[in-house]
Amino acid sequence: MSADEMKTLVSELVEEKLIELLGDPEADLELKEVVAERLKASFKAESKGEIGTPADEFAEKLGLKW
């Protein structure tokens, strides 16, 4: 595991533990209706293949092995 991967892992674990101990500060917040509608439209378009790039294609463009 590289140093950057380790930093990312530790960061994620610390965040998870803080949320577990302190609760999610955004738990009581609600999305504005316009944001919710845009997300729904985006998910729908992505599921139909109208938008988005498959992960393997994106990785290949970056020269990564997926």
N, C-alpha and C positions, 0 to 999 in steps of 0.2 A: 504494500500500500504506500502510495506516495505521500509526501508531507501535505500537499494540498488536499488529497482525499481524506487524510486523517483530520485536518482542520475542519473540513466540511462535516465529517462524521461527528466530531466532538461538538461542533456548533449545533447540529441537529439534535443531538442527545441532550445538551444543556437546555435548548429551547423546549423540548418535550417535557423534561423534568420540571422546568419552571411553570409550564402550563398545568402540569399535573398538580403541583404544589399550590400555585396561586390562582389557578383557573384561567380560562381564556378571556383576555380583556375585551375581545370582540364578540363574546357569546351573546350578549343582549342586543347587539346592533342589528339593524335590518338593512337590506339593500334597498336603495331607492328603486321605485318601479321601473324607471327608464333603464337602469343598469340591469335589473332582472330580465327585462324584455330583450335587451341586447345580448345577454348571456344565452338565453333560450334560443334566440335566432342563430347565434354563433354555433351552439351545440348541434342544432338541427342541420345547418348548412354543412358542418364538418361531418356529421354522420351520413349525409348524402354524398359526400365526396366533393362538394362544391368548393370547399376551402381547405386549407391545411396541406401539409407535406408529410408523407409517411416518414416515420422515424428513421428507417433504414436509408431512405433517399437523402434525408437531411444529413445524417451521419456521413454518408458517402461524399456529399458536397464539401463537408468539413475535413475529409480525409481520415475519418474515424472508422474503425471496424465495429460493426454492430452485431 
